[in-house]
Amino acid sequence: MNNQQLITLLKIIMSVGILLILAGVYCHNFSETIEQMGVTGIVISACLVAVGMAMSLPTKMYLTFILVKHEQEEDARAQQDKKCKS
């Protein structure tokens, strides 16, 4: 799997995680079914939020590391080009 495919996969996972967080918040605040379930409903909505956070946070960190690495490579190339022109 190359970097572009990995980045696309991580973006999809991050998006699904954010959607799960939003679904958990919706269930907790607006769903009458969850409200009628009592503690079990609260646990369900909390699990949606927890799984969503687990899916979204590590991918954000990994994507940040990839972008920082890419910037450093571009800076190194720019410095080499600058040295070659001198």
C-alpha positions as a Python dict, from the first residue, in 0.01 Angstrom:
ca = {
    (1, 'M'): (0, 0, 0),
    (2, 'N'): (151, 331, -101),
    (3, 'N'): (130, 656, 94),
    (4, 'Q'): (-157, 801, -108),
    (5, 'Q'): (-376, 495, -50),
    (6, 'L'): (-284, 494, 319),
    (7, 'I'): (-373, 861, 353),
    (8, 'T'): (-706, 803, 180),
    (9, 'L'): (-782, 508, 409),
    (10, 'L'): (-693, 711, 718),
    (11, 'K'): (-913, 999, 604),
    (12, 'I'): (-1204, 757, 560),
    (13, 'I'): (-1146, 610, 907),
    (14, 'M'): (-1127, 960, 1055),
    (15, 'S'): (-1452, 1060, 882),
    (16, 'V'): (-1630, 749, 1009),
    (17, 'G'): (-1501, 825, 1358),
    (18, 'I'): (-1637, 1178, 1345),
    (19, 'L'): (-1972, 1046, 1220),
    (20, 'L'): (-1984, 800, 1512),
    (21, 'I'): (-1916, 1085, 1755),
    (22, 'L'): (-2197, 1288, 1601),
    (23, 'A'): (-2429, 986, 1610),
    (24, 'G'): (-2352, 932, 1979),
    (25, 'V'): (-2421, 1297, 2060),
    (26, 'Y'): (-2745, 1284, 1861),
    (27, 'C'): (-2857, 968, 2038),
    (28, 'H'): (-2775, 1113, 2379),
    (29, 'N'): (-2945, 1448, 2324),
    (30, 'F'): (-3232, 1392, 2083),
    (31, 'S'): (-3330, 1025, 2062),
    (32, 'E'): (-3636, 929, 2265),
    (33, 'T'): (-3557, 559, 2224),
    (34, 'I'): (-3221, 600, 2397),
    (35, 'E'): (-3387, 807, 2668),
    (36, 'Q'): (-3645, 534, 2732),
    (37, 'M'): (-3372, 271, 2759),
    (38, 'G'): (-3228, 447, 3065),
    (39, 'V'): (-2876, 354, 3166),
    (40, 'T'): (-2840, 111, 2876),
    (41, 'G'): (-2917, 393, 2633),
    (42, 'I'): (-2658, 615, 2795),
    (43, 'V'): (-2401, 336, 2765),
    (44, 'I'): (-2486, 289, 2397),
    (45, 'S'): (-2446, 658, 2316),
    (46, 'A'): (-2125, 675, 2522),
    (47, 'C'): (-1986, 375, 2334),
    (48, 'L'): (-2060, 542, 2001),
    (49, 'V'): (-1869, 850, 2111),
    (50, 'A'): (-1581, 646, 2254),
    (51, 'V'): (-1538, 433, 1941),
    (52, 'G'): (-1560, 745, 1726),
    (53, 'M'): (-1286, 914, 1925),
    (54, 'A'): (-1072, 602, 1914),
    (55, 'M'): (-1107, 598, 1536),
    (56, 'S'): (-1051, 967, 1475),
    (57, 'L'): (-767, 1073, 1706),
    (58, 'P'): (-482, 836, 1609),
    (59, 'T'): (-544, 891, 1239),
    (60, 'K'): (-522, 1268, 1285),
    (61, 'M'): (-186, 1227, 1458),
    (62, 'Y'): (-56, 994, 1186),
    (63, 'L'): (-170, 1227, 909),
    (64, 'T'): (5, 1514, 1088),
    (65, 'F'): (327, 1313, 1104),
    (66, 'I'): (304, 1233, 733),
    (67, 'L'): (247, 1600, 644),
    (68, 'V'): (538, 1715, 863),
    (69, 'K'): (765, 1455, 700),
    (70, 'H'): (654, 1574, 356),
    (71, 'E'): (730, 1937, 449),
    (72, 'Q'): (1076, 1843, 575),
    (73, 'E'): (1150, 1659, 251),
    (74, 'E'): (1042, 1963, 48),
    (75, 'D'): (1262, 2191, 260),
    (76, 'A'): (1558, 1957, 213),
    (77, 'R'): (1502, 1955, -165),
    (78, 'A'): (1476, 2334, -171),
    (79, 'Q'): (1803, 2366, 19),
    (80, 'Q'): (1976, 2122, -218),
    (81, 'D'): (1849, 2315, -520),
    (82, 'K'): (1973, 2636, -360),
    (83, 'K'): (2319, 2485, -306),
    (84, 'C'): (2333, 2353, -663),
    (85, 'K'): (2252, 2695, -808),
    (86, 'S'): (2526, 2864, -601),
}
